[in-house]
Amino acid sequence: MKMKIQKSVQNALLAFTAVVTLALGCAVSAFSENAGPLRVAAAATETATDTAPTRRVVIRFLTDSDFPPFNFYDEDGVLVGFNIDLARAICLELGTSCDIKARPWEDLFAGLKKGEADAVIAAHKVTGAALKDVDFTDRYFHTPGRFAGRKEQPQVEMTPSGLDGKRIAVARGTAHEAFLKAFFRDSPLAIYENADLAREALAAGKADFIFDDGISLAFWLNGTLSRQCCEMRGGPFLEPKFFGDGIAIAVPKTDPGIRLLLNKALERVRASGRFEELVQRYFPVRIY
């Protein structure tokens, strides 16, 4: 009897072991089948992390040297300007060193694509053509169209009805001319071959107002060539169709991390008040 019981127990244990083994096998199989998606998820996480901002020891900027007040050489041959100080403020926020070199305008994007720089800060406008070659950070500046008028002119609104019948000087073939022809059709236009001639016409009293690039106009009004004849009138015109989609820092398409890093730094520079300090330093007349 004892032998039969032992035999029965032995058979039961063998059966139980077989069941457990089968169950474990199924569990392992199920785990293996699910391992694929888990590995994919992990890989996706690693890929997402690759584009996150990472600290840089140095950020290499390229700019040009012939576009004051954004970037130019001063009388001592030192590279200065709004963009130069903005680049340094960005590096300060990121705790990195700054390397800023000047090159001819036409060589800037080529240097970026060759890996000779991390970013180009040279007041490039964000356009569809440029986006074929590079990416851009968030916009940090706009170049609006602005009206200026002779000081003796009565205060009127800078609207089509307000300028009805007023003679407006403008440079030929510019976005400013196209804008006036589209929206200020009842104002006679005094069209000149370039902006310098249009400004001189305003100073000489040959026009009542001028419509021009806000930055260039601000410097002309604050300089000696204007003979203190005129002043800004109305506010900025920022229609992207005519005046572009703003100015931004160009970055390589192959390095999305630098774009995120610079955007974060630009946000901090604005929040700290440093950006507004630079605007006030380099633009003597408000352009916005």
C-alpha positions, 0 to 999 in steps of 0.5 A: 500500500505504501508503495502505491501511495508513493507511486501516486505522489510521484506521479502527481508531482511529475504531472504538477512539474509538467504543468508548471513547466508548460506555464512558464514556457508560455509566460516566457514566450509571451514575454519574448513576443512583447519584448519587441514593442518594448525595445521599440519604445526604448529606442524611440525614447533614446531617439527623442532624447537625442534631439533634447538640448545638451550643454555645449562647451562653446558655440561657434557663430558666423556673421558678416561685418557690413550691416550696422547696427547689427554687425560691423567693425568699429573704428578700432577694427573690433567686431561689434553690433546688436547681433554680436552682443546678442550672441554673447548674451546667449552664451552667457545664459547657456554658460558656454564660451562664444566664438564669433567670426565674420565672413562675407554674407554670401559665404555664411550658409556654406560655412554652416553647412560644412560644419564650420559653425553652429549658427549664423547670426547675421540678421537673416530674414526667414524666407522659403528660399532660406529654409531650403538650406537651413533651419531657423530659431524663433524670430528675435527681430522684425524689420517693419515698414514705417512712415516719417513726415515733415515736422510741420505736417499736421498730425493725421492717421497713417491710414489710406483715408488719413493720407488721402491726397498726401504725396509719399516718397518711396524707393522704386522696386521695393516692398514698400512701393508694392505695399503703398500701391496695394493699400494707399491708392489715393495718395500720389507716389513720388517714386525714386531710384533708391531710398537715399533719394526718397529721403532727400526729397522728403528733407527738401520738401518735395514730399509730405511723407516717406514710407521706408524700412523702419531701421534705416529710417530711424538712423537717417532721422537721428543723423545729420543728413535729415537736417532734423526735418522730419519725425516718425509718424504712426506705428509699424507695418509688419505684414509678412507678405510684404516685409518678411517673417522676421529675423532669426538665427540660422542653424544646420538642418542636421543639428536640431539640438542647437535650435532648441538650445538657442531658443531656450537662451533667447527666451531667457535673454528676453525675460531678463530684460537684456534684450530690451537693453540691447535694442535701446543701445543700438537703435536711437529711434524706436522702430516699433 
